[in-house]
Amino acid sequence: MNKTVLVGIGIAIIAVAVFATSFDYDLEPAPPVTQHDLRVMIDEWMNNPQEDDMEQRFEIMKAYYTLQESGQKLTDDQEGRVMYNQIVKMVSFDIPKVELDAMKQEIRDELQELGILIQQEEPTDISSSECLGTARCITGTVTSIIDGDTIKVDGQSVRFALVDAPELKYDGGQSGKFIEEICPVGSTVVVDQDDDQLQDKYGRLLGVIYCNDLNLNKEVLDSGIGDLYSAFCDQSEFKESDWAIKHGC
């Protein structure tokens, strides 16, 4: 075999080695948990719960935080929303928040050691979420206050379910000022969309809004600034909520 051929083979081997090294360097590790894995764990827990199921629930929470901290999210569809609500209302129930926080930090440290990109944006703390049902659970920022029963969250109009407050021109802006005092523009809110009436006839999303640890729907009714929209009691997921019953549903 002549020298030219040998040199060519040598160059090819070096090129392959360099390419392989470069490829390994750029390749991010596969996510250690997928939504499917989490779904299987939740189904197993629900169908075959142990007598003391705390260990099972801890394992599900670890998987959920691993998925979340590795930059993934549950899908914004029926399955994803059902899974999220199962985790919020059943799996994490009775697990002390301090233990959940410690678990999340431990998972972050482990993922960093593995070289997996950590999600930079702080995820919503599920222990503080108030969402029920299977409709959308939205975390966003108040961008505008329209009046005492309508705000905008990230530019989207959101109407308070089962609440009717005067428009600004009819009450001198008092209802809007009330909302501004307890949930000013720039505040972070959680919107629990109404399962039974997703939006009103104007296309505004309908739901219960939580801000600064307050249920804004309840606050407006309790303050007397707004009234219960009783005509929609039989069309709302929230008709059996304590605050709705208190005011006439």
C-alpha positions in Angstrom: 0.0 0.0 0.0 1.6 3.3 -1.1 2.2 6.2 1.2 -0.5 8.4 -0.3 -3.2 5.8 0.6 -1.8 5.4 4.1 -1.8 9.2 4.6 -5.4 9.4 3.3 -6.6 6.7 5.7 -4.8 8.4 8.6 -6.5 11.7 7.9 -9.9 10.0 7.6 -9.4 8.3 11.0 -8.4 11.7 12.6 -11.4 13.4 11.1 -13.8 10.7 12.3 -12.3 10.9 15.8 -12.6 14.7 15.9 -16.2 14.6 14.6 -17.1 12.0 17.2 -15.6 14.0 20.0 -17.3 17.2 18.9 -20.6 15.3 18.5 -20.4 13.9 22.1 -19.5 17.3 23.4 -22.5 19.1 21.9 -25.1 16.3 22.6 -27.3 17.1 25.6 -28.1 14.1 27.8 -31.6 12.6 27.2 -34.2 13.8 29.7 -34.2 11.3 32.6 -38.0 11.5 33.0 -40.7 12.0 30.3 -44.4 12.8 30.7 -45.2 9.2 29.7 -43.0 7.9 32.6 -44.9 10.2 35.0 -48.3 9.1 33.6 -47.3 5.4 34.2 -46.3 6.2 37.8 -49.5 8.0 38.6 -51.6 5.3 37.0 -49.8 2.6 39.1 -50.3 4.6 42.3 -54.0 5.2 41.6 -54.7 1.6 40.6 -52.4 -0.2 43.1 -51.9 2.1 46.0 -49.8 0.8 48.9 -51.3 0.8 52.4 -48.9 3.6 53.3 -48.6 5.3 49.9 -46.3 8.1 51.0 -43.3 6.5 49.4 -45.2 6.2 46.1 -46.2 9.8 46.2 -42.6 10.9 47.0 -41.4 9.0 43.9 -44.0 10.7 41.7 -43.1 14.1 43.1 -39.4 13.4 42.4 -40.2 12.4 38.8 -42.4 15.5 38.4 -39.7 17.8 39.7 -37.1 16.1 37.5 -39.2 16.6 34.4 -39.8 20.2 35.4 -36.2 21.1 36.4 -34.8 19.5 33.2 -36.7 22.2 31.2 -39.7 20.2 30.2 -43.4 20.9 30.8 -46.6 18.9 30.9 -48.4 19.3 27.6 -51.1 21.9 27.4 -53.9 19.5 26.6 -56.4 17.3 28.4 -53.8 14.7 29.6 -51.4 17.3 30.8 -54.0 19.3 32.7 -55.5 16.2 34.3 -52.0 15.0 35.4 -51.2 18.5 36.8 -54.4 18.5 38.9 -53.8 15.0 40.1 -50.3 16.0 41.3 -51.6 19.2 42.9 -54.6 17.9 44.6 -53.7 14.2 45.4 -50.1 13.3 45.0 -48.5 16.3 46.9 -51.3 16.2 49.6 -49.9 16.0 53.1 -46.2 16.2 52.0 -44.7 19.1 53.9 -43.6 22.0 51.7 -40.1 22.1 53.3 -39.6 18.5 52.2 -40.8 19.3 48.6 -38.4 22.3 48.5 -35.5 20.1 49.7 -36.4 17.5 47.1 -36.4 20.0 44.3 -33.0 21.4 45.3 -31.5 18.0 45.5 -32.8 17.2 42.0 -31.4 20.5 40.7 -27.9 19.6 42.1 -28.1 16.1 40.6 -29.1 17.4 37.1 -26.3 20.0 37.2 -23.8 17.3 37.9 -25.2 15.3 34.9 -24.8 18.4 32.7 -28.5 18.7 32.0 -29.7 22.2 31.3 -31.7 23.5 34.3 -34.9 25.5 33.5 -34.0 29.1 34.2 -37.5 30.4 34.8 -38.7 29.5 38.3 -41.6 27.1 37.8 -45.0 27.6 39.5 -44.9 26.2 43.0 -47.6 23.5 42.8 -48.1 23.6 46.6 -49.6 27.1 46.3 -51.8 26.5 43.3 -55.5 26.6 43.8 -56.7 25.1 40.5 -59.4 22.5 40.3 -60.9 20.4 37.5 -59.4 19.9 34.1 -59.7 23.2 32.3 -56.7 25.5 31.9 -54.6 26.6 35.0 -52.9 29.8 33.9 -50.1 31.6 35.7 -49.4 35.1 34.4 -49.0 38.8 35.1 -51.8 41.4 35.5 -51.3 43.8 32.6 -54.5 45.8 32.9 -57.5 46.2 35.3 -60.7 46.8 33.3 -63.2 47.0 36.2 -64.3 45.1 39.2 -64.9 41.8 37.4 -62.5 41.9 34.5 -58.7 42.1 34.2 -56.2 41.3 31.6 -53.5 38.6 32.2 -50.6 38.8 29.8 -53.0 40.8 27.5 -55.8 38.2 27.6 -59.2 39.4 29.0 -60.3 37.3 32.1 -63.8 37.7 33.6 -64.4 36.7 37.2 -66.7 33.7 37.2 -70.1 34.3 39.0 -69.2 37.9 39.7 -71.0 41.0 38.4 -69.4 44.4 39.2 -70.3 47.8 37.8 -68.4 49.2 34.8 -66.0 52.1 35.6 -68.4 54.7 34.2 -71.2 53.7 36.5 -69.4 53.6 39.9 -66.7 56.2 39.4 -64.0 53.6 39.1 -64.4 52.3 42.7 -64.6 48.6 41.8 -61.5 48.9 39.6 -59.7 50.8 42.4 -60.6 48.0 44.8 -58.9 45.4 42.5 -55.9 47.7 42.0 -55.4 47.8 45.8 -55.4 44.1 46.4 -53.9 43.0 43.0 -52.1 45.8 41.3 -50.9 45.7 37.7 -47.7 43.7 37.6 -48.9 41.2 40.1 -48.6 37.4 39.4 -52.0 35.6 39.3 -53.2 32.1 38.9 -56.4 31.7 36.8 -58.5 28.6 37.3 -60.6 28.4 34.2 -64.3 27.4 34.7 -64.7 23.8 33.5 -68.4 24.3 32.8 -68.2 27.7 31.0 -64.8 28.3 29.5 -65.6 31.8 28.3 -68.4 34.4 28.0 -70.2 35.6 24.9 -67.5 38.2 24.4 -64.7 35.6 24.3 -63.3 36.5 27.7 -61.9 33.6 29.6 -64.0 32.8 32.7 -62.5 31.7 35.9 -61.5 32.2 39.5 -58.4 34.5 40.0 -55.9 34.1 42.8 -53.6 36.9 43.6 -51.4 37.6 46.7 -53.0 34.6 48.4 -56.5 36.0 47.8 -59.5 34.7 45.8 -60.4 37.8 43.9 -63.9 36.5 43.1 -64.6 36.0 46.7 -63.1 39.4 47.7 -65.2 41.3 45.3 -68.4 39.7 46.6 -67.5 39.9 50.3 -66.6 43.6 49.9 -70.1 44.4 48.5 -68.5 46.1 45.4 -69.9 43.4 43.2 -72.9 41.0 43.2 -73.2 37.3 42.6 -74.1 36.6 39.0 -76.7 34.1 40.1 -78.1 33.5 36.6 -75.0 31.5 35.8 -74.9 29.4 39.0 -76.1 26.3 37.2 -73.5 26.8 34.5 -70.4 27.1 36.6 -67.9 24.7 38.0 -67.7 27.0 41.1 -71.3 26.9 42.1 -70.6 24.7 45.1 -67.7 26.8 46.3 -68.1 28.1 49.8 -68.0 31.7 48.6 -70.6 31.1 45.9 -73.0 29.4 48.2 -72.5 32.1 50.8 -73.7 34.7 48.3 -76.6 32.9 46.9 -75.7 30.0 44.5 
